[in-house]
Amino acid sequence: METSNSAVLVKQIYQSKLELFTTKTLRDMLGAKVSQAAFFSMLARLMRQNILQKLERDKYMLAGRRVHDFRIANFLYEPSYVSLEAALNFHGVLSQFPYEVASMTTRKPVTKTVDEKTYRYARIKRPLFWGYESIQGFLIAQPEKALLDLLYLTSKGLAIVHTDELDTSKLDKARFALYAKEFPTMNGMDIL
């Protein structure tokens, strides 16, 4: 019986067109009533068979697929959007490629390491959790918001801005000014 349930789950996984899964999503896909022990036994088998790769507790990825690091960042810790140096690099404002994928969240700050890649989540107040968009299946800050997030964290002593590495000509100055009005005073920082 477990073998047939496992085959059903594999079929559902591939038909779903998803690449990232929670334990709940996988359990819902199975649809059949199986014991918790049997379900986790199936998950272990799917990992041994290289169908699923475990990212962390209750989070899996379709093995062998190249999933963008930013999609993984959004998936590992919700709600979050990619920001700071990672977003600035993505938008061409920062030429240096960051060593970690940094995101903003309304939850407590955490750092996670998955497959030797570091994902850092900085906390921002809920009223400042905006200014991001969906691109290529992940949430990422608009360049102006990413810079403001970085300046905000710098004003709190939690980050450092290397202005000599920024190409601010790629920013929409009007949008930056509009967004900046929503932020608390940042000790007179003037970047543009």
mmCIF file of the C-alpha atoms, coordinates in Angstrom:
data_MODEL
# 
_entry.id   MODEL 
# 
loop_
_atom_site.group_PDB 
_atom_site.id 
_atom_site.type_symbol 
_atom_site.label_atom_id 
_atom_site.label_alt_id 
_atom_site.label_comp_id 
_atom_site.label_asym_id 
_atom_site.label_entity_id 
_atom_site.label_seq_id 
_atom_site.pdbx_PDB_ins_code 
_atom_site.Cartn_x 
_atom_site.Cartn_y 
_atom_site.Cartn_z 
_atom_site.occupancy 
_atom_site.B_iso_or_equiv 
_atom_site.pdbx_formal_charge 
_atom_site.auth_seq_id 
_atom_site.auth_comp_id 
_atom_site.auth_asym_id 
_atom_site.auth_atom_id 
_atom_site.pdbx_PDB_model_num 
ATOM 1   C CA . MET A 1 1   ? 0.000  0.000  0.000   1.00 0.00 ? 1   MET A CA 1 
ATOM 2   C CA . GLU A 1 2   ? 2.807  2.415  0.871   1.00 0.00 ? 2   GLU A CA 1 
ATOM 3   C CA . THR A 1 3   ? 4.464  1.781  -2.513  1.00 0.00 ? 3   THR A CA 1 
ATOM 4   C CA . SER A 1 4   ? 1.295  2.747  -4.391  1.00 0.00 ? 4   SER A CA 1 
ATOM 5   C CA . ASN A 1 5   ? 0.903  5.859  -2.215  1.00 0.00 ? 5   ASN A CA 1 
ATOM 6   C CA . SER A 1 6   ? 4.524  6.721  -2.945  1.00 0.00 ? 6   SER A CA 1 
ATOM 7   C CA . ALA A 1 7   ? 3.909  6.370  -6.700  1.00 0.00 ? 7   ALA A CA 1 
ATOM 8   C CA . VAL A 1 8   ? 0.837  8.612  -6.401  1.00 0.00 ? 8   VAL A CA 1 
ATOM 9   C CA . LEU A 1 9   ? 2.879  11.227 -4.557  1.00 0.00 ? 9   LEU A CA 1 
ATOM 10  C CA . VAL A 1 10  ? 5.679  11.153 -7.162  1.00 0.00 ? 10  VAL A CA 1 
ATOM 11  C CA . LYS A 1 11  ? 3.112  11.564 -9.947  1.00 0.00 ? 11  LYS A CA 1 
ATOM 12  C CA . GLN A 1 12  ? 1.458  14.487 -8.123  1.00 0.00 ? 12  GLN A CA 1 
ATOM 13  C CA . ILE A 1 13  ? 4.841  16.136 -7.497  1.00 0.00 ? 13  ILE A CA 1 
ATOM 14  C CA . TYR A 1 14  ? 5.777  16.118 -11.169 1.00 0.00 ? 14  TYR A CA 1 
ATOM 15  C CA . GLN A 1 15  ? 2.300  17.084 -12.383 1.00 0.00 ? 15  GLN A CA 1 
ATOM 16  C CA . SER A 1 16  ? 2.181  20.045 -9.995  1.00 0.00 ? 16  SER A CA 1 
ATOM 17  C CA . LYS A 1 17  ? 4.936  21.904 -11.898 1.00 0.00 ? 17  LYS A CA 1 
ATOM 18  C CA . LEU A 1 18  ? 6.153  23.103 -8.484  1.00 0.00 ? 18  LEU A CA 1 
ATOM 19  C CA . GLU A 1 19  ? 9.802  22.999 -7.502  1.00 0.00 ? 19  GLU A CA 1 
ATOM 20  C CA . LEU A 1 20  ? 9.492  23.899 -3.816  1.00 0.00 ? 20  LEU A CA 1 
ATOM 21  C CA . PHE A 1 21  ? 7.307  22.023 -1.352  1.00 0.00 ? 21  PHE A CA 1 
ATOM 22  C CA . THR A 1 22  ? 6.330  22.142 2.287   1.00 0.00 ? 22  THR A CA 1 
ATOM 23  C CA . THR A 1 23  ? 5.477  18.994 4.177   1.00 0.00 ? 23  THR A CA 1 
ATOM 24  C CA . LYS A 1 24  ? 1.859  20.152 4.225   1.00 0.00 ? 24  LYS A CA 1 
ATOM 25  C CA . THR A 1 25  ? 1.804  20.627 0.436   1.00 0.00 ? 25  THR A CA 1 
ATOM 26  C CA . LEU A 1 26  ? 3.204  17.140 -0.086  1.00 0.00 ? 26  LEU A CA 1 
ATOM 27  C CA . ARG A 1 27  ? 0.752  15.622 2.361   1.00 0.00 ? 27  ARG A CA 1 
ATOM 28  C CA . ASP A 1 28  ? -2.148 17.432 0.625   1.00 0.00 ? 28  ASP A CA 1 
ATOM 29  C CA . MET A 1 29  ? -0.948 16.114 -2.747  1.00 0.00 ? 29  MET A CA 1 
ATOM 30  C CA . LEU A 1 30  ? -1.127 12.576 -1.497  1.00 0.00 ? 30  LEU A CA 1 
ATOM 31  C CA . GLY A 1 31  ? -4.761 13.061 -0.620  1.00 0.00 ? 31  GLY A CA 1 
ATOM 32  C CA . ALA A 1 32  ? -5.008 9.537  0.757   1.00 0.00 ? 32  ALA A CA 1 
ATOM 33  C CA . LYS A 1 33  ? -5.165 8.852  4.432   1.00 0.00 ? 33  LYS A CA 1 
ATOM 34  C CA . VAL A 1 34  ? -1.809 7.453  5.497   1.00 0.00 ? 34  VAL A CA 1 
ATOM 35  C CA . SER A 1 35  ? -0.271 7.450  8.906   1.00 0.00 ? 35  SER A CA 1 
ATOM 36  C CA . GLN A 1 36  ? 2.256  10.096 9.776   1.00 0.00 ? 36  GLN A CA 1 
ATOM 37  C CA . ALA A 1 37  ? 4.948  7.416  10.078  1.00 0.00 ? 37  ALA A CA 1 
ATOM 38  C CA . ALA A 1 38  ? 4.138  6.036  6.609   1.00 0.00 ? 38  ALA A CA 1 
ATOM 39  C CA . PHE A 1 39  ? 4.131  9.539  5.127   1.00 0.00 ? 39  PHE A CA 1 
ATOM 40  C CA . PHE A 1 40  ? 7.568  10.394 6.547   1.00 0.00 ? 40  PHE A CA 1 
ATOM 41  C CA . SER A 1 41  ? 8.838  7.005  5.426   1.00 0.00 ? 41  SER A CA 1 
ATOM 42  C CA . MET A 1 42  ? 7.723  7.926  1.884   1.00 0.00 ? 42  MET A CA 1 
ATOM 43  C CA . LEU A 1 43  ? 9.508  11.288 2.145   1.00 0.00 ? 43  LEU A CA 1 
ATOM 44  C CA . ALA A 1 44  ? 12.702 9.548  3.246   1.00 0.00 ? 44  ALA A CA 1 
ATOM 45  C CA . ARG A 1 45  ? 12.434 7.173  0.287   1.00 0.00 ? 45  ARG A CA 1 
ATOM 46  C CA . LEU A 1 46  ? 11.868 10.062 -2.142  1.00 0.00 ? 46  LEU A CA 1 
ATOM 47  C CA . MET A 1 47  ? 15.000 11.759 -0.824  1.00 0.00 ? 47  MET A CA 1 
ATOM 48  C CA . ARG A 1 48  ? 17.030 8.534  -1.144  1.00 0.00 ? 48  ARG A CA 1 
ATOM 49  C CA . GLN A 1 49  ? 15.707 8.141  -4.707  1.00 0.00 ? 49  GLN A CA 1 
ATOM 50  C CA . ASN A 1 50  ? 16.848 11.700 -5.468  1.00 0.00 ? 50  ASN A CA 1 
ATOM 51  C CA . ILE A 1 51  ? 13.330 12.921 -6.232  1.00 0.00 ? 51  ILE A CA 1 
ATOM 52  C CA . LEU A 1 52  ? 13.229 15.411 -3.365  1.00 0.00 ? 52  LEU A CA 1 
ATOM 53  C CA . GLN A 1 53  ? 16.004 17.332 -1.647  1.00 0.00 ? 53  GLN A CA 1 
ATOM 54  C CA . LYS A 1 54  ? 15.473 18.523 1.908   1.00 0.00 ? 54  LYS A CA 1 
ATOM 55  C CA . LEU A 1 55  ? 16.239 22.213 2.371   1.00 0.00 ? 55  LEU A CA 1 
ATOM 56  C CA . GLU A 1 56  ? 15.368 22.360 6.062   1.00 0.00 ? 56  GLU A CA 1 
ATOM 57  C CA . ARG A 1 57  ? 12.717 20.964 8.357   1.00 0.00 ? 57  ARG A CA 1 
ATOM 58  C CA . ASP A 1 58  ? 9.391  20.674 6.487   1.00 0.00 ? 58  ASP A CA 1 
ATOM 59  C CA . LYS A 1 59  ? 10.803 22.321 3.319   1.00 0.00 ? 59  LYS A CA 1 
ATOM 60  C CA . TYR A 1 60  ? 11.831 20.428 0.192   1.00 0.00 ? 60  TYR A CA 1 
ATOM 61  C CA . MET A 1 61  ? 12.931 21.065 -3.352  1.00 0.00 ? 61  MET A CA 1 
ATOM 62  C CA . LEU A 1 62  ? 12.598 18.929 -6.446  1.00 0.00 ? 62  LEU A CA 1 
ATOM 63  C CA . ALA A 1 63  ? 16.031 17.307 -6.712  1.00 0.00 ? 63  ALA A CA 1 
ATOM 64  C CA . GLY A 1 64  ? 18.148 18.090 -9.736  1.00 0.00 ? 64  GLY A CA 1 
ATOM 65  C CA . ARG A 1 65  ? 16.353 21.346 -10.537 1.00 0.00 ? 65  ARG A CA 1 
ATOM 66  C CA . ARG A 1 66  ? 18.142 24.670 -10.556 1.00 0.00 ? 66  ARG A CA 1 
ATOM 67  C CA . VAL A 1 67  ? 15.913 26.932 -8.501  1.00 0.00 ? 67  VAL A CA 1 
ATOM 68  C CA . HIS A 1 68  ? 16.906 30.597 -8.258  1.00 0.00 ? 68  HIS A CA 1 
ATOM 69  C CA . ASP A 1 69  ? 18.442 31.451 -4.878  1.00 0.00 ? 69  ASP A CA 1 
ATOM 70  C CA . PHE A 1 70  ? 15.959 34.313 -4.503  1.00 0.00 ? 70  PHE A CA 1 
ATOM 71  C CA . ARG A 1 71  ? 12.989 31.933 -4.841  1.00 0.00 ? 71  ARG A CA 1 
ATOM 72  C CA . ILE A 1 72  ? 14.536 29.735 -2.173  1.00 0.00 ? 72  ILE A CA 1 
ATOM 73  C CA . ALA A 1 73  ? 15.054 32.805 0.037   1.00 0.00 ? 73  ALA A CA 1 
ATOM 74  C CA . ASN A 1 74  ? 11.351 33.715 -0.228  1.00 0.00 ? 74  ASN A CA 1 
ATOM 75  C CA . PHE A 1 75  ? 10.355 30.105 0.450   1.00 0.00 ? 75  PHE A CA 1 
ATOM 76  C CA . LEU A 1 76  ? 12.561 29.510 3.500   1.00 0.00 ? 76  LEU A CA 1 
ATOM 77  C CA . TYR A 1 77  ? 11.184 32.372 5.574   1.00 0.00 ? 77  TYR A CA 1 
ATOM 78  C CA . GLU A 1 78  ? 7.824  34.034 5.020   1.00 0.00 ? 78  GLU A CA 1 
ATOM 79  C CA . PRO A 1 79  ? 6.875  36.780 4.681   1.00 0.00 ? 79  PRO A CA 1 
ATOM 80  C CA . SER A 1 80  ? 10.064 38.087 3.106   1.00 0.00 ? 80  SER A CA 1 
ATOM 81  C CA . TYR A 1 81  ? 11.377 39.808 0.018   1.00 0.00 ? 81  TYR A CA 1 
ATOM 82  C CA . VAL A 1 82  ? 14.952 39.923 -1.282  1.00 0.00 ? 82  VAL A CA 1 
ATOM 83  C CA . SER A 1 83  ? 16.534 43.302 -0.593  1.00 0.00 ? 83  SER A CA 1 
ATOM 84  C CA . LEU A 1 84  ? 19.737 45.072 0.453   1.00 0.00 ? 84  LEU A CA 1 
ATOM 85  C CA . GLU A 1 85  ? 22.930 44.199 -1.458  1.00 0.00 ? 85  GLU A CA 1 
ATOM 86  C CA . ALA A 1 86  ? 21.388 41.174 -3.211  1.00 0.00 ? 86  ALA A CA 1 
ATOM 87  C CA . ALA A 1 87  ? 18.586 43.267 -4.733  1.00 0.00 ? 87  ALA A CA 1 
ATOM 88  C CA . LEU A 1 88  ? 20.904 46.177 -5.521  1.00 0.00 ? 88  LEU A CA 1 
ATOM 89  C CA . ASN A 1 89  ? 23.219 43.797 -7.379  1.00 0.00 ? 89  ASN A CA 1 
ATOM 90  C CA . PHE A 1 90  ? 20.269 42.228 -9.229  1.00 0.00 ? 90  PHE A CA 1 
ATOM 91  C CA . HIS A 1 91  ? 19.116 45.677 -10.390 1.00 0.00 ? 91  HIS A CA 1 
ATOM 92  C CA . GLY A 1 92  ? 22.643 46.726 -11.433 1.00 0.00 ? 92  GLY A CA 1 
ATOM 93  C CA . VAL A 1 93  ? 23.035 49.397 -8.753  1.00 0.00 ? 93  VAL A CA 1 
ATOM 94  C CA . LEU A 1 94  ? 25.788 47.477 -6.942  1.00 0.00 ? 94  LEU A CA 1 
ATOM 95  C CA . SER A 1 95  ? 28.465 45.792 -9.033  1.00 0.00 ? 95  SER A CA 1 
ATOM 96  C CA . GLN A 1 96  ? 29.857 43.661 -6.218  1.00 0.00 ? 96  GLN A CA 1 
ATOM 97  C CA . PHE A 1 97  ? 28.111 40.310 -5.910  1.00 0.00 ? 97  PHE A CA 1 
ATOM 98  C CA . PRO A 1 98  ? 27.146 39.714 -2.258  1.00 0.00 ? 98  PRO A CA 1 
ATOM 99  C CA . TYR A 1 99  ? 28.194 36.555 -0.433  1.00 0.00 ? 99  TYR A CA 1 
ATOM 100 C CA . GLU A 1 100 ? 24.707 36.046 0.982   1.00 0.00 ? 100 GLU A CA 1 
ATOM 101 C CA . VAL A 1 101 ? 21.119 36.524 -0.071  1.00 0.00 ? 101 VAL A CA 1 
ATOM 102 C CA . ALA A 1 102 ? 19.695 39.199 2.220   1.00 0.00 ? 102 ALA A CA 1 
ATOM 103 C CA . SER A 1 103 ? 15.968 39.674 2.661   1.00 0.00 ? 103 SER A CA 1 
ATOM 104 C CA . MET A 1 104 ? 13.625 41.807 4.717   1.00 0.00 ? 104 MET A CA 1 
ATOM 105 C CA . THR A 1 105 ? 10.955 40.295 6.927   1.00 0.00 ? 105 THR A CA 1 
ATOM 106 C CA . THR A 1 106 ? 8.490  41.413 9.575   1.00 0.00 ? 106 THR A CA 1 
ATOM 107 C CA . ARG A 1 107 ? 9.476  38.418 11.699  1.00 0.00 ? 107 ARG A CA 1 
ATOM 108 C CA . LYS A 1 108 ? 12.517 38.042 13.922  1.00 0.00 ? 108 LYS A CA 1 
ATOM 109 C CA . PRO A 1 109 ? 15.890 38.255 12.165  1.00 0.00 ? 109 PRO A CA 1 
ATOM 110 C CA . VAL A 1 110 ? 17.499 34.910 11.328  1.00 0.00 ? 110 VAL A CA 1 
ATOM 111 C CA . THR A 1 111 ? 20.297 33.479 9.235   1.00 0.00 ? 111 THR A CA 1 
ATOM 112 C CA . LYS A 1 112 ? 19.906 30.142 7.467   1.00 0.00 ? 112 LYS A CA 1 
ATOM 113 C CA . THR A 1 113 ? 22.449 28.109 5.557   1.00 0.00 ? 113 THR A CA 1 
ATOM 114 C CA . VAL A 1 114 ? 21.275 25.719 2.853   1.00 0.00 ? 114 VAL A CA 1 
ATOM 115 C CA . ASP A 1 115 ? 23.692 23.936 0.513   1.00 0.00 ? 115 ASP A CA 1 
ATOM 116 C CA . GLU A 1 116 ? 26.534 26.208 1.636   1.00 0.00 ? 116 GLU A CA 1 
ATOM 117 C CA . LYS A 1 117 ? 24.512 29.295 0.671   1.00 0.00 ? 117 LYS A CA 1 
ATOM 118 C CA . THR A 1 118 ? 23.687 31.845 3.391   1.00 0.00 ? 118 THR A CA 1 
ATOM 119 C CA . TYR A 1 119 ? 20.256 33.436 3.578   1.00 0.00 ? 119 TYR A CA 1 
ATOM 120 C CA . ARG A 1 120 ? 19.985 36.359 5.996   1.00 0.00 ? 120 ARG A CA 1 
ATOM 121 C CA . TYR A 1 121 ? 16.690 37.923 7.042   1.00 0.00 ? 121 TYR A CA 1 
ATOM 122 C CA . ALA A 1 122 ? 16.665 41.381 8.621   1.00 0.00 ? 122 ALA A CA 1 
ATOM 123 C CA . ARG A 1 123 ? 13.619 42.605 10.479  1.00 0.00 ? 123 ARG A CA 1 
ATOM 124 C CA . ILE A 1 124 ? 11.779 45.680 9.293   1.00 0.00 ? 124 ILE A CA 1 
ATOM 125 C CA . LYS A 1 125 ? 8.686  47.185 10.867  1.00 0.00 ? 125 LYS A CA 1 
ATOM 126 C CA . ARG A 1 126 ? 5.408  46.169 9.235   1.00 0.00 ? 126 ARG A CA 1 
ATOM 127 C CA . PRO A 1 127 ? 4.643  49.744 8.002   1.00 0.00 ? 127 PRO A CA 1 
ATOM 128 C CA . LEU A 1 128 ? 7.912  49.597 5.982   1.00 0.00 ? 128 LEU A CA 1 
ATOM 129 C CA . PHE A 1 129 ? 7.231  46.168 4.465   1.00 0.00 ? 129 PHE A CA 1 
ATOM 130 C CA . TRP A 1 130 ? 6.432  47.306 0.900   1.00 0.00 ? 130 TRP A CA 1 
ATOM 131 C CA . GLY A 1 131 ? 8.236  48.431 -2.264  1.00 0.00 ? 131 GLY A CA 1 
ATOM 132 C CA . TYR A 1 132 ? 8.835  44.978 -3.701  1.00 0.00 ? 132 TYR A CA 1 
ATOM 133 C CA . GLU A 1 133 ? 7.594  43.216 -6.814  1.00 0.00 ? 133 GLU A CA 1 
ATOM 134 C CA . SER A 1 134 ? 7.430  39.736 -8.255  1.00 0.00 ? 134 SER A CA 1 
ATOM 135 C CA . ILE A 1 135 ? 10.108 39.073 -10.870 1.00 0.00 ? 135 ILE A CA 1 
ATOM 136 C CA . GLN A 1 136 ? 10.882 35.613 -12.268 1.00 0.00 ? 136 GLN A CA 1 
ATOM 137 C CA . GLY A 1 137 ? 8.807  33.993 -9.529  1.00 0.00 ? 137 GLY A CA 1 
ATOM 138 C CA . PHE A 1 138 ? 10.384 35.685 -6.508  1.00 0.00 ? 138 PHE A CA 1 
ATOM 139 C CA . LEU A 1 139 ? 9.679  38.805 -4.468  1.00 0.00 ? 139 LEU A CA 1 
ATOM 140 C CA . ILE A 1 140 ? 12.417 41.420 -4.674  1.00 0.00 ? 140 ILE A CA 1 
ATOM 141 C CA . ALA A 1 141 ? 12.673 45.036 -3.576  1.00 0.00 ? 141 ALA A CA 1 
ATOM 142 C CA . GLN A 1 142 ? 12.608 47.702 -6.220  1.00 0.00 ? 142 GLN A CA 1 
ATOM 143 C CA . PRO A 1 143 ? 16.111 49.220 -6.376  1.00 0.00 ? 143 PRO A CA 1 
ATOM 144 C CA . GLU A 1 144 ? 15.082 52.421 -4.601  1.00 0.00 ? 144 GLU A CA 1 
ATOM 145 C CA . LYS A 1 145 ? 13.469 50.456 -1.765  1.00 0.00 ? 145 LYS A CA 1 
ATOM 146 C CA . ALA A 1 146 ? 16.476 48.119 -1.492  1.00 0.00 ? 146 ALA A CA 1 
ATOM 147 C CA . LEU A 1 147 ? 18.741 51.125 -1.008  1.00 0.00 ? 147 LEU A CA 1 
ATOM 148 C CA . LEU A 1 148 ? 16.374 52.652 1.549   1.00 0.00 ? 148 LEU A CA 1 
ATOM 149 C CA . ASP A 1 149 ? 16.229 49.324 3.408   1.00 0.00 ? 149 ASP A CA 1 
ATOM 150 C CA . LEU A 1 150 ? 20.037 49.307 3.475   1.00 0.00 ? 150 LEU A CA 1 
ATOM 151 C CA . LEU A 1 151 ? 20.180 52.913 4.689   1.00 0.00 ? 151 LEU A CA 1 
ATOM 152 C CA . TYR A 1 152 ? 17.557 52.132 7.330   1.00 0.00 ? 152 TYR A CA 1 
ATOM 153 C CA . LEU A 1 153 ? 19.599 49.221 8.691   1.00 0.00 ? 153 LEU A CA 1 
ATOM 154 C CA . THR A 1 154 ? 22.762 51.337 8.514   1.00 0.00 ? 154 THR A CA 1 
ATOM 155 C CA . SER A 1 155 ? 21.070 54.036 10.609  1.00 0.00 ? 155 SER A CA 1 
ATOM 156 C CA . LYS A 1 156 ? 20.423 51.359 13.237  1.00 0.00 ? 156 LYS A CA 1 
ATOM 157 C CA . GLY A 1 157 ? 24.041 50.139 13.141  1.00 0.00 ? 157 GLY A CA 1 
ATOM 158 C CA . LEU A 1 158 ? 23.055 46.834 11.519  1.00 0.00 ? 158 LEU A CA 1 
ATOM 159 C CA . ALA A 1 159 ? 24.632 47.350 8.082   1.00 0.00 ? 159 ALA A CA 1 
ATOM 160 C CA . ILE A 1 160 ? 27.234 49.398 6.243   1.00 0.00 ? 160 ILE A CA 1 
ATOM 161 C CA . VAL A 1 161 ? 26.721 51.267 2.983   1.00 0.00 ? 161 VAL A CA 1 
ATOM 162 C CA . HIS A 1 162 ? 29.721 51.532 0.660   1.00 0.00 ? 162 HIS A CA 1 
ATOM 163 C CA . THR A 1 163 ? 28.562 54.482 -1.423  1.00 0.00 ? 163 THR A CA 1 
ATOM 164 C CA . ASP A 1 164 ? 31.590 54.297 -3.703  1.00 0.00 ? 164 ASP A CA 1 
ATOM 165 C CA . GLU A 1 165 ? 30.313 50.916 -4.976  1.00 0.00 ? 165 GLU A CA 1 
ATOM 166 C CA . LEU A 1 166 ? 26.817 52.174 -5.865  1.00 0.00 ? 166 LEU A CA 1 
ATOM 167 C CA . ASP A 1 167 ? 25.722 53.329 -9.314  1.00 0.00 ? 167 ASP A CA 1 
ATOM 168 C CA . THR A 1 168 ? 22.866 55.607 -8.282  1.00 0.00 ? 168 THR A CA 1 
ATOM 169 C CA . SER A 1 169 ? 22.276 56.681 -11.888 1.00 0.00 ? 169 SER A CA 1 
ATOM 170 C CA . LYS A 1 170 ? 20.199 53.487 -12.218 1.00 0.00 ? 170 LYS A CA 1 
ATOM 171 C CA . LEU A 1 171 ? 17.745 54.712 -9.567  1.00 0.00 ? 171 LEU A CA 1 
ATOM 172 C CA . ASP A 1 172 ? 14.529 56.579 -10.216 1.00 0.00 ? 172 ASP A CA 1 
ATOM 173 C CA . LYS A 1 173 ? 15.235 59.751 -8.205  1.00 0.00 ? 173 LYS A CA 1 
ATOM 174 C CA . ALA A 1 174 ? 11.555 60.726 -7.939  1.00 0.00 ? 174 ALA A CA 1 
ATOM 175 C CA . ARG A 1 175 ? 10.588 57.260 -6.653  1.00 0.00 ? 175 ARG A CA 1 
ATOM 176 C CA . PHE A 1 176 ? 13.507 57.313 -4.211  1.00 0.00 ? 176 PHE A CA 1 
ATOM 177 C CA . ALA A 1 177 ? 12.387 60.690 -2.837  1.00 0.00 ? 177 ALA A CA 1 
ATOM 178 C CA . LEU A 1 178 ? 8.773  59.517 -2.577  1.00 0.00 ? 178 LEU A CA 1 
ATOM 179 C CA . TYR A 1 179 ? 9.747  56.279 -0.809  1.00 0.00 ? 179 TYR A CA 1 
ATOM 180 C CA . ALA A 1 180 ? 12.202 58.076 1.487   1.00 0.00 ? 180 ALA A CA 1 
ATOM 181 C CA . LYS A 1 181 ? 9.347  60.179 2.897   1.00 0.00 ? 181 LYS A CA 1 
ATOM 182 C CA . GLU A 1 182 ? 7.851  56.982 4.340   1.00 0.00 ? 182 GLU A CA 1 
ATOM 183 C CA . PHE A 1 183 ? 10.989 56.135 6.313   1.00 0.00 ? 183 PHE A CA 1 
ATOM 184 C CA . PRO A 1 184 ? 11.850 57.493 9.730   1.00 0.00 ? 184 PRO A CA 1 
ATOM 185 C CA . THR A 1 185 ? 14.737 59.971 9.869   1.00 0.00 ? 185 THR A CA 1 
ATOM 186 C CA . MET A 1 186 ? 17.994 58.261 9.053   1.00 0.00 ? 186 MET A CA 1 
ATOM 187 C CA . ASN A 1 187 ? 20.401 60.659 10.747  1.00 0.00 ? 187 ASN A CA 1 
ATOM 188 C CA . GLY A 1 188 ? 20.644 62.981 7.767   1.00 0.00 ? 188 GLY A CA 1 
ATOM 189 C CA . MET A 1 189 ? 22.035 60.368 5.366   1.00 0.00 ? 189 MET A CA 1 
ATOM 190 C CA . ASP A 1 190 ? 22.210 61.793 1.865   1.00 0.00 ? 190 ASP A CA 1 
ATOM 191 C CA . ILE A 1 191 ? 23.019 59.219 -0.772  1.00 0.00 ? 191 ILE A CA 1 
ATOM 192 C CA . LEU A 1 192 ? 21.712 60.743 -4.005  1.00 0.00 ? 192 LEU A CA 1 
# 
